[in-house]
Amino acid sequence: MAKLINSLLLFLAFLICGAVTATGYKSPATTTTPNFVKWSCSSTTYPRLCIRTLSTYSSNIQNSPHQLALTALNVSLSNAKLAKGFVLKLGKFKGLKTKEYKAIADCIDEMGESVDRLGESFKELKNMGKYKGQDFMWHMSNVQTWVSASLTDDNTCIDGFAGKSMNGKIKSSVRAQIVNVAQLTSNALALCNRFATKKY
């Protein structure tokens, strides 16, 4: 029995490690204290969410503001893709109200743009190490503009479900998904801004 339990535990540990490394980041050491992440997240709009989503990658982030902002963007991008997929599936449901169909269709477009902009931001930020001076600021402004636009896309999607006539499970389900992405993106933008101004 003990051997069976140990085998199951090892299997679960393997799955967890695989899930973490699948994002392209190293699995964090269990002895790492994410003080840098906690301190950096304190300046974001949603610090608890920031700490919860980024502390996992503390061993990869170390004390690097660049890596912290990059990781935050990657987390936001991953969740934006999931949210887009979720809304796409909702659009295939039968029996939706006409307004719900339109709101979902608009939201799919908005989330598609959000994903594209976050993807471009991630690529741009990833190469920031080779830029200095005015070149650095120009490329960094691209990142800030795109992430900010992505946040606007998220909010526009949510606005499409405004009004009592839209109340119901569809609205609440979409809102839960998109609000999470918007909050992650807001935090990512804050960390990108801090990296840009080098206030660490």
DRENPA-3360 file (N, C-alpha, C; in nm, 2 decimals, always signed):
BEGIN
1 = MAKLINSL = +0.08/-0.12/+0.00/+0.00/+0.00/+0.00/+0.09/+0.13/+0.00 ~ +0.19/+0.12/+0.08/+0.28/+0.24/+0.09/+0.35/+0.26/-0.04 ~ +0.39/+0.16/-0.11/+0.45/+0.17/-0.24/+0.36/+0.24/-0.34 ~ +0.23/+0.20/-0.33/+0.13/+0.25/-0.43/+0.11/+0.40/-0.40 ~ +0.11/+0.44/-0.27/+0.09/+0.58/-0.24/+0.21/+0.66/-0.29 ~ +0.33/+0.61/-0.26/+0.45/+0.68/-0.31/+0.46/+0.69/-0.46 ~ +0.41/+0.59/-0.53/+0.41/+0.60/-0.67/+0.31/+0.71/-0.72 ~ +0.20/+0.71/-0.66/+0.10/+0.82/-0.70/+0.15/+0.96/-0.67;
9 = LLFLAFLI = +0.22/+0.97/-0.56/+0.27/+1.10/-0.52/+0.38/+1.15/-0.62 ~ +0.47/+1.05/-0.66/+0.57/+1.08/-0.76/+0.51/+1.12/-0.90 ~ +0.40/+1.05/-0.93/+0.33/+1.07/-1.06/+0.27/+1.21/-1.06 ~ +0.21/+1.25/-0.94/+0.15/+1.39/-0.93/+0.25/+1.49/-0.94 ~ +0.37/+1.47/-0.87/+0.48/+1.56/-0.88/+0.53/+1.58/-1.02 ~ +0.53/+1.47/-1.09/+0.58/+1.48/-1.23/+0.48/+1.57/-1.32 ~ +0.35/+1.55/-1.29/+0.25/+1.62/-1.37/+0.26/+1.77/-1.34 ~ +0.28/+1.80/-1.21/+0.29/+1.94/-1.17/+0.41/+2.01/-1.23;
17 = CGAVTATG = +0.52/+1.94/-1.22/+0.65/+2.00/-1.28/+0.63/+2.02/-1.43 ~ +0.56/+1.92/-1.50/+0.54/+1.93/-1.64/+0.46/+2.05/-1.68 ~ +0.35/+2.08/-1.59/+0.26/+2.19/-1.62/+0.34/+2.32/-1.61 ~ +0.43/+2.33/-1.51/+0.50/+2.46/-1.49/+0.60/+2.48/-1.60 ~ +0.68/+2.37/-1.63/+0.78/+2.39/-1.74/+0.72/+2.41/-1.87 ~ +0.60/+2.36/-1.89/+0.54/+2.38/-2.02/+0.52/+2.52/-2.07 ~ +0.52/+2.61/-1.97/+0.51/+2.76/-2.00/+0.64/+2.81/-2.05 ~ +0.74/+2.73/-2.05/+0.87/+2.78/-2.10/+0.96/+2.84/-1.99;
25 = YKSPATTT = +0.92/+2.82/-1.86/+1.00/+2.87/-1.75/+1.04/+2.75/-1.66 ~ +1.15/+2.78/-1.59/+1.20/+2.67/-1.50/+1.11/+2.65/-1.38 ~ +1.11/+2.53/-1.33/+1.03/+2.50/-1.21/+1.10/+2.56/-1.09 ~ +1.03/+2.64/-1.01/+1.09/+2.71/-0.90/+1.14/+2.61/-0.79 ~ +1.25/+2.65/-0.73/+1.30/+2.57/-0.62/+1.21/+2.59/-0.49 ~ +1.19/+2.48/-0.42/+1.10/+2.49/-0.31/+1.15/+2.58/-0.19 ~ +1.28/+2.60/-0.19/+1.34/+2.69/-0.09/+1.35/+2.83/-0.12 ~ +1.30/+2.87/-0.24/+1.30/+3.01/-0.28/+1.20/+3.09/-0.21;
33 = TPNFVKWS = +1.24/+3.21/-0.15/+1.15/+3.30/-0.09/+1.13/+3.42/-0.19 ~ +1.00/+3.43/-0.24/+0.98/+3.53/-0.35/+0.96/+3.67/-0.29 ~ +1.06/+3.72/-0.21/+1.05/+3.85/-0.16/+1.05/+3.96/-0.26 ~ +1.13/+3.94/-0.37/+1.13/+4.04/-0.48/+1.00/+4.05/-0.55 ~ +0.94/+3.93/-0.57/+0.81/+3.93/-0.64/+0.70/+4.00/-0.55 ~ +0.70/+3.97/-0.42/+0.60/+4.03/-0.33/+0.62/+4.18/-0.32 ~ +0.74/+4.22/-0.31/+0.77/+4.37/-0.30/+0.73/+4.44/-0.43 ~ +0.76/+4.38/-0.54/+0.73/+4.44/-0.67/+0.58/+4.44/-0.69;
41 = CSSTTYPR = +0.51/+4.34/-0.65/+0.37/+4.33/-0.67/+0.29/+4.43/-0.58 ~ +0.35/+4.48/-0.48/+0.29/+4.57/-0.39/+0.25/+4.70/-0.46 ~ +0.31/+4.73/-0.57/+0.28/+4.85/-0.64/+0.18/+4.84/-0.75 ~ +0.13/+4.71/-0.77/+0.03/+4.69/-0.88/-0.11/+4.71/-0.82 ~ -0.21/+4.72/-0.91/-0.35/+4.74/-0.87/-0.41/+4.62/-0.80 ~ -0.36/+4.50/-0.84/-0.41/+4.38/-0.78/-0.30/+4.30/-0.72 ~ -0.24/+4.34/-0.61/-0.12/+4.28/-0.56/-0.14/+4.13/-0.52 ~ -0.25/+4.09/-0.47/-0.27/+3.95/-0.43/-0.27/+3.86/-0.55;
49 = LCIRTLST = -0.34/+3.91/-0.65/-0.34/+3.83/-0.78/-0.20/+3.82/-0.84 ~ -0.13/+3.93/-0.83/+0.01/+3.94/-0.88/+0.10/+3.84/-0.81 ~ +0.09/+3.84/-0.68/+0.18/+3.75/-0.60/+0.14/+3.61/-0.63 ~ +0.01/+3.58/-0.63/-0.03/+3.44/-0.65/+0.01/+3.38/-0.79 ~ +0.00/+3.47/-0.89/+0.03/+3.42/-1.02/+0.18/+3.42/-1.06 ~ +0.26/+3.51/-0.99/+0.40/+3.52/-1.03/+0.50/+3.46/-0.93 ~ +0.46/+3.43/-0.81/+0.55/+3.37/-0.71/+0.59/+3.23/-0.75 ~ +0.51/+3.17/-0.83/+0.54/+3.03/-0.88/+0.67/+3.04/-0.96;
57 = YSSNIQNS = +0.70/+3.15/-1.03/+0.82/+3.16/-1.11/+0.94/+3.24/-1.05 ~ +0.94/+3.24/-0.92/+1.04/+3.32/-0.84/+1.18/+3.28/-0.88 ~ +1.20/+3.15/-0.89/+1.34/+3.10/-0.92/+1.39/+3.14/-1.05 ~ +1.30/+3.16/-1.15/+1.33/+3.21/-1.28/+1.35/+3.36/-1.28 ~ +1.26/+3.43/-1.21/+1.26/+3.57/-1.21/+1.38/+3.63/-1.13 ~ +1.42/+3.56/-1.02/+1.53/+3.60/-0.93/+1.50/+3.75/-0.89 ~ +1.59/+3.84/-0.91/+1.57/+3.98/-0.88/+1.58/+4.07/-1.00 ~ +1.53/+4.01/-1.11/+1.53/+4.08/-1.24/+1.40/+4.15/-1.27;
65 = PHQLALTA = +1.39/+4.28/-1.28/+1.27/+4.35/-1.32/+1.23/+4.32/-1.46 ~ +1.33/+4.30/-1.55/+1.30/+4.26/-1.68/+1.23/+4.13/-1.69 ~ +1.28/+4.03/-1.62/+1.22/+3.89/-1.62/+1.09/+3.89/-1.55 ~ +1.07/+3.98/-1.45/+0.94/+3.99/-1.38/+0.83/+4.04/-1.47 ~ +0.86/+4.15/-1.55/+0.77/+4.20/-1.64/+0.74/+4.11/-1.75 ~ +0.84/+4.04/-1.80/+0.83/+3.94/-1.91/+0.74/+3.82/-1.86 ~ +0.76/+3.78/-1.74/+0.68/+3.67/-1.69/+0.53/+3.71/-1.67 ~ +0.51/+3.83/-1.62/+0.38/+3.88/-1.60/+0.30/+3.89/-1.74;
73 = LNVSLSNA = +0.37/+3.93/-1.84/+0.31/+3.94/-1.97/+0.28/+3.80/-2.03 ~ +0.36/+3.71/-2.00/+0.34/+3.57/-2.05/+0.22/+3.51/-1.98 ~ +0.21/+3.54/-1.85/+0.09/+3.49/-1.77/-0.04/+3.55/-1.83 ~ -0.03/+3.68/-1.85/-0.15/+3.75/-1.91/-0.19/+3.70/-2.05 ~ -0.08/+3.67/-2.13/-0.11/+3.62/-2.27/-0.17/+3.48/-2.26 ~ -0.12/+3.40/-2.18/-0.17/+3.26/-2.16/-0.32/+3.26/-2.12 ~ -0.35/+3.35/-2.03/-0.49/+3.36/-1.98/-0.58/+3.42/-2.08 ~ -0.53/+3.51/-2.16/-0.61/+3.58/-2.27/-0.64/+3.47/-2.37;
81 = KLAKGFVL = -0.55/+3.39/-2.41/-0.58/+3.28/-2.50/-0.69/+3.19/-2.45 ~ -0.68/+3.15/-2.32/-0.78/+3.06/-2.26/-0.92/+3.13/-2.27 ~ -0.92/+3.26/-2.23/-1.04/+3.33/-2.23/-1.11/+3.34/-2.37 ~ -1.02/+3.36/-2.47/-1.07/+3.37/-2.61/-1.13/+3.24/-2.65 ~ -1.07/+3.13/-2.61/-1.12/+3.00/-2.64/-1.25/+2.97/-2.57 ~ -1.26/+3.02/-2.45/-1.38/+3.00/-2.37/-1.50/+3.07/-2.44 ~ -1.48/+3.20/-2.48/-1.58/+3.28/-2.54/-1.62/+3.22/-2.68 ~ -1.52/+3.16/-2.75/-1.55/+3.10/-2.88/-1.65/+2.98/-2.86;
89 = KLGKFKGL = -1.63/+2.90/-2.76/-1.71/+2.79/-2.73/-1.85/+2.84/-2.69 ~ -1.86/+2.94/-2.61/-1.99/+3.00/-2.58/-2.07/+3.04/-2.70 ~ -2.00/+3.09/-2.80/-2.07/+3.14/-2.92/-2.13/+3.02/-3.00 ~ -2.10/+2.90/-2.97/-2.16/+2.79/-3.04/-2.28/+2.73/-2.97 ~ -2.31/+2.78/-2.85/-2.43/+2.74/-2.78/-2.56/+2.77/-2.85 ~ -2.65/+2.69/-2.84/-2.78/+2.71/-2.90/-2.88/+2.78/-2.80 ~ -2.97/+2.86/-2.85/-3.06/+2.92/-2.76/-3.02/+3.05/-2.70 ~ -2.91/+3.11/-2.75/-2.86/+3.24/-2.70/-2.95/+3.35/-2.75;
97 = KTKEYKAI = -2.96/+3.46/-2.67/-3.04/+3.57/-2.72/-2.96/+3.64/-2.83 ~ -3.03/+3.72/-2.91/-2.97/+3.79/-3.02/-2.86/+3.89/-2.97 ~ -2.89/+3.95/-2.86/-2.79/+4.05/-2.80/-2.67/+3.97/-2.75 ~ -2.69/+3.85/-2.70/-2.58/+3.77/-2.65/-2.49/+3.72/-2.76 ~ -2.55/+3.68/-2.87/-2.47/+3.64/-2.99/-2.38/+3.76/-3.04 ~ -2.44/+3.88/-3.05/-2.37/+4.00/-3.09/-2.25/+4.03/-2.99 ~ -2.29/+4.03/-2.86/-2.19/+4.06/-2.76/-2.07/+3.96/-2.76 ~ -2.10/+3.83/-2.78/-2.00/+3.73/-2.79/-1.92/+3.74/-2.91;
105 = ADCIDEMG = -1.98/+3.77/-3.03/-1.90/+3.79/-3.15/-1.81/+3.91/-3.14 ~ -1.86/+4.02/-3.08/-1.77/+4.14/-3.06/-1.66/+4.10/-2.97 ~ -1.69/+4.03/-2.86/-1.59/+3.99/-2.76/-1.48/+3.91/-2.82 ~ -1.52/+3.81/-2.91/-1.42/+3.73/-2.97/-1.32/+3.81/-3.05 ~ -1.37/+3.91/-3.12/-1.29/+4.00/-3.20/-1.19/+4.08/-3.11 ~ -1.25/+4.13/-3.00/-1.17/+4.21/-2.90/-1.06/+4.12/-2.84 ~ -1.10/+4.00/-2.80/-1.00/+3.91/-2.74/-0.89/+3.87/-2.83 ~ -0.93/+3.86/-2.96/-0.83/+3.82/-3.06/-0.73/+3.93/-3.08;
113 = ESVDRLGE = -0.77/+4.05/-3.07/-0.68/+4.17/-3.08/-0.60/+4.18/-2.95 ~ -0.66/+4.15/-2.84/-0.59/+4.15/-2.71/-0.48/+4.05/-2.71 ~ -0.50/+3.93/-2.76/-0.40/+3.82/-2.77/-0.29/+3.86/-2.86 ~ -0.32/+3.92/-2.98/-0.22/+3.96/-3.07/-0.13/+4.07/-3.01 ~ -0.19/+4.17/-2.94/-0.11/+4.28/-2.88/-0.02/+4.23/-2.77 ~ -0.08/+4.14/-2.69/+0.01/+4.09/-2.58/+0.12/+4.00/-2.64 ~ +0.09/+3.93/-2.74/+0.20/+3.85/-2.81/+0.31/+3.94/-2.86 ~ +0.27/+4.05/-2.93/+0.37/+4.14/-2.98/+0.45/+4.21/-2.87;
121 = SFKELKNM = +0.38/+4.24/-2.76/+0.44/+4.30/-2.65/+0.55/+4.21/-2.58 ~ +0.51/+4.08/-2.57/+0.60/+3.98/-2.52/+0.73/+3.97/-2.60 ~ +0.71/+3.96/-2.73/+0.83/+3.95/-2.82/+0.92/+4.08/-2.81 ~ +0.85/+4.19/-2.81/+0.93/+4.32/-2.80/+1.01/+4.33/-2.67 ~ +0.94/+4.29/-2.56/+1.00/+4.30/-2.43/+1.11/+4.20/-2.41 ~ +1.10/+4.09/-2.48/+1.20/+3.98/-2.47/+1.33/+4.03/-2.52 ~ +1.33/+4.12/-2.62/+1.45/+4.16/-2.68/+1.51/+4.29/-2.63 ~ +1.45/+4.34/-2.52/+1.48/+4.47/-2.46/+1.63/+4.48/-2.41;
129 = GKYKGQDF = +1.68/+4.37/-2.38/+1.82/+4.36/-2.33/+1.92/+4.42/-2.42 ~ +1.90/+4.42/-2.55/+2.00/+4.47/-2.64/+1.98/+4.62/-2.68 ~ +1.88/+4.68/-2.62/+1.86/+4.83/-2.64/+1.91/+4.92/-2.53 ~ +1.95/+5.03/-2.56/+1.99/+5.13/-2.46/+1.95/+5.27/-2.50 ~ +1.94/+5.36/-2.41/+1.91/+5.50/-2.43/+1.78/+5.52/-2.50 ~ +1.78/+5.60/-2.61/+1.66/+5.63/-2.68/+1.60/+5.51/-2.75 ~ +1.68/+5.42/-2.79/+1.63/+5.30/-2.86/+1.55/+5.22/-2.75 ~ +1.60/+5.21/-2.63/+1.53/+5.14/-2.52/+1.40/+5.20/-2.50;
137 = MWHMSNVQ = +1.39/+5.33/-2.49/+1.27/+5.40/-2.45/+1.16/+5.38/-2.57 ~ +1.21/+5.39/-2.69/+1.12/+5.37/-2.81/+1.06/+5.24/-2.81 ~ +1.14/+5.13/-2.79/+1.08/+5.00/-2.80/+1.00/+4.97/-2.67 ~ +1.04/+5.03/-2.56/+0.96/+5.01/-2.44/+0.82/+5.08/-2.45 ~ +0.82/+5.19/-2.52/+0.69/+5.26/-2.54/+0.60/+5.18/-2.63 ~ +0.65/+5.10/-2.72/+0.57/+5.01/-2.80/+0.50/+4.91/-2.71 ~ +0.58/+4.85/-2.62/+0.53/+4.75/-2.52/+0.42/+4.82/-2.44 ~ +0.44/+4.93/-2.38/+0.34/+5.00/-2.30/+0.21/+5.03/-2.38;
145 = TWVSASLT = +0.23/+5.08/-2.50/+0.11/+5.11/-2.58/+0.03/+4.99/-2.61 ~ +0.10/+4.88/-2.65/+0.03/+4.76/-2.69/-0.04/+4.69/-2.57 ~ +0.02/+4.69/-2.46/-0.04/+4.63/-2.34/-0.16/+4.71/-2.29 ~ -0.14/+4.84/-2.30/-0.25/+4.93/-2.26/-0.37/+4.91/-2.36 ~ -0.34/+4.90/-2.49/-0.45/+4.87/-2.59/-0.52/+4.74/-2.56 ~ -0.44/+4.64/-2.52/-0.49/+4.51/-2.49/-0.59/+4.52/-2.37 ~ -0.55/+4.60/-2.27/-0.64/+4.62/-2.16/-0.77/+4.69/-2.20 ~ -0.76/+4.78/-2.29/-0.88/+4.84/-2.35/-0.97/+4.74/-2.42;
153 = DDNTCIDG = -0.91/+4.65/-2.49/-0.99/+4.54/-2.56/-1.06/+4.46/-2.46 ~ -1.00/+4.43/-2.35/-1.07/+4.35/-2.25/-1.19/+4.42/-2.19 ~ -1.17/+4.55/-2.16/-1.28/+4.63/-2.10/-1.39/+4.65/-2.20 ~ -1.36/+4.66/-2.33/-1.46/+4.68/-2.44/-1.55/+4.55/-2.45 ~ -1.48/+4.44/-2.43/-1.56/+4.31/-2.43/-1.66/+4.31/-2.32 ~ -1.61/+4.34/-2.20/-1.70/+4.34/-2.08/-1.81/+4.44/-2.10 ~ -1.78/+4.56/-2.16/-1.89/+4.66/-2.18/-2.00/+4.61/-2.27 ~ -1.96/+4.52/-2.36/-2.06/+4.47/-2.45/-2.18/+4.39/-2.38;
161 = FAGKSMNG = -2.15/+4.35/-2.26/-2.26/+4.27/-2.18/-2.33/+4.36/-2.08 ~ -2.31/+4.49/-2.09/-2.37/+4.58/-2.00/-2.52/+4.59/-2.01 ~ -2.59/+4.62/-1.90/-2.74/+4.63/-1.91/-2.81/+4.51/-1.84 ~ -2.92/+4.53/-1.78/-2.99/+4.42/-1.71/-3.04/+4.32/-1.81 ~ -3.07/+4.35/-1.93/-3.12/+4.26/-2.03/-3.02/+4.15/-2.06 ~ -2.89/+4.18/-2.03/-2.79/+4.08/-2.06/-2.76/+3.99/-1.94 ~ -2.82/+4.02/-1.82/-2.79/+3.94/-1.70/-2.82/+3.79/-1.72 ~ -2.74/+3.71/-1.66/-2.76/+3.57/-1.67/-2.62/+3.49/-1.67;
169 = KIKSSVRA = -2.63/+3.37/-1.69/-2.51/+3.28/-1.68/-2.40/+3.32/-1.79 ~ -2.45/+3.35/-1.91/-2.35/+3.39/-2.02/-2.27/+3.51/-1.98 ~ -2.34/+3.61/-1.93/-2.28/+3.74/-1.89/-2.18/+3.71/-1.78 ~ -2.23/+3.64/-1.68/-2.14/+3.62/-1.56/-2.02/+3.53/-1.59 ~ -2.04/+3.43/-1.68/-1.93/+3.35/-1.72/-1.82/+3.42/-1.80 ~ -1.87/+3.50/-1.90/-1.77/+3.58/-1.98/-1.70/+3.68/-1.89 ~ -1.78/+3.75/-1.80/-1.72/+3.85/-1.72/-1.61/+3.80/-1.63 ~ -1.64/+3.68/-1.57/-1.54/+3.62/-1.48/-1.41/+3.59/-1.55;
177 = QIVNVAQL = -1.42/+3.54/-1.68/-1.30/+3.51/-1.76/-1.22/+3.64/-1.80 ~ -1.30/+3.74/-1.85/-1.23/+3.86/-1.90/-1.18/+3.95/-1.79 ~ -1.25/+3.96/-1.68/-1.21/+4.04/-1.57/-1.07/+3.99/-1.52 ~ -1.06/+3.86/-1.51/-0.93/+3.80/-1.47/-0.82/+3.84/-1.56 ~ -0.85/+3.83/-1.69/-0.74/+3.87/-1.79/-0.71/+4.02/-1.78 ~ -0.81/+4.10/-1.76/-0.79/+4.24/-1.75/-0.71/+4.28/-1.63 ~ -0.73/+4.21/-1.52/-0.66/+4.23/-1.39/-0.51/+4.19/-1.41 ~ -0.49/+4.07/-1.47/-0.36/+4.03/-1.50/-0.28/+4.12/-1.59;
185 = TSNALALC = -0.35/+4.17/-1.69/-0.29/+4.27/-1.79/-0.26/+4.40/-1.72 ~ -0.35/+4.44/-1.63/-0.32/+4.57/-1.56/-0.20/+4.55/-1.47 ~ -0.18/+4.44/-1.41/-0.06/+4.42/-1.33/+0.06/+4.41/-1.42 ~ +0.05/+4.34/-1.53/+0.17/+4.33/-1.63/+0.21/+4.47/-1.67 ~ +0.11/+4.56/-1.70/+0.14/+4.69/-1.75/+0.21/+4.77/-1.64 ~ +0.17/+4.76/-1.52/+0.23/+4.83/-1.40/+0.38/+4.78/-1.39 ~ +0.40/+4.65/-1.40/+0.54/+4.60/-1.39/+0.63/+4.64/-1.51 ~ +0.57/+4.65/-1.63/+0.64/+4.70/-1.74/+0.67/+4.85/-1.73;
193 = NRFATKKY = +0.58/+4.93/-1.67/+0.61/+5.07/-1.64/+0.72/+5.09/-1.54 ~ +0.72/+5.00/-1.44/+0.83/+5.02/-1.34/+0.96/+4.98/-1.40 ~ +0.96/+4.88/-1.49/+1.09/+4.84/-1.55/+1.13/+4.95/-1.64 ~ +1.04/+5.02/-1.71/+1.08/+5.12/-1.81/+1.14/+5.24/-1.73 ~ +1.09/+5.27/-1.62/+1.14/+5.39/-1.54/+1.25/+5.35/-1.45 ~ +1.28/+5.22/-1.44/+1.39/+5.17/-1.36/+1.39/+5.23/-1.22 ~ +1.27/+5.21/-1.15/+1.26/+5.26/-1.02/+1.29/+5.15/-0.91 ~ +1.35/+5.04/-0.96/+1.38/+4.93/-0.87/+1.51/+4.97/-0.79;
% end
